[in-house]
């Protein structure tokens, strides 16, 4: 494992696999340490209908397999394990998987983000079967149906309002009577006749029928009253967490842990380290935008490596004094 590679990509999702595709076609022979949870949030998504090129839609896991296979076709190599430590303090960079160290001249961080979950067993069982974490991704599957949104921030309000374009009714649940959402977003949600607010309430169980979401069992935190709400969809909008804990002591980041890159680039504060996908994006969080930034990161890495090699070649060719 003492070989120093030109590029290591950490993460196996739309951003990581697209970076691998571009890097492999540029003859960088990238090593993709994709993680045990490769595929990211697409692995808990059923039908994907908004990614260009899949006219008839595709299952999220199948789409990720297609991404992976395409990058592998051009020479990308894979390690299906989790990175446990990185050292970006000197070249070559060190990326560790347990007791195994990998070295590289450049690195793309594409470890994605994780949607916060309610922590219910029935929620996990019904992921992709009516339970969703992205209204923009899945709202079209709930035309003329009833859905529930859980959350109290701007994201929850945005999800609820967006869902009213498709669903007949949206019930918004929040554990408190007060909301973290901005007043303007609250006003918009309250003004929408399709949205009903139910507070202070928590979801105790997601109900199923024939393997699909059929409703939620909720509990009023004041009265402890338990009742059921029929719904064909449950959208959990309680936030996302970027998967960046490994990098926070070495790469610049915002208060929420999202990595910061230079404007118009995927470059981080460490030369030779690039970041792409949901680790830097808390606005769009779409497969297509993640893939686009993955392509950018590979191109940035390729150009950085070429410039570095050119500088080294110039230095070797320069006459020495003395």
Protein Blocks (a to p, Z undefined) as FASTA:
>chain_A
ZZccfbdcedjdfklmmmmmmmmmnonopacdebjkgoijmlmccbdfkbghilnopafk
lmmmmmmmmmmmnopacdddddfbdcfkbccddddehjbccddfbdcddebpadddehia
klmmmgoilpacbfklmmmmmgoiacddedjbfklmmmmmmmmmmmmbdcdddfbfbdfb
dfklmmmmmmpmkbccddddddfbdcdeehiafbdcdddfklopacddddfbdcddebcc
ddfklmmmmpccdfkopacddehiabdfbehiacehjllmcklopaklmmmmmmmmmmmm
mmmmmmmmmmmmmmmmpcceZZ
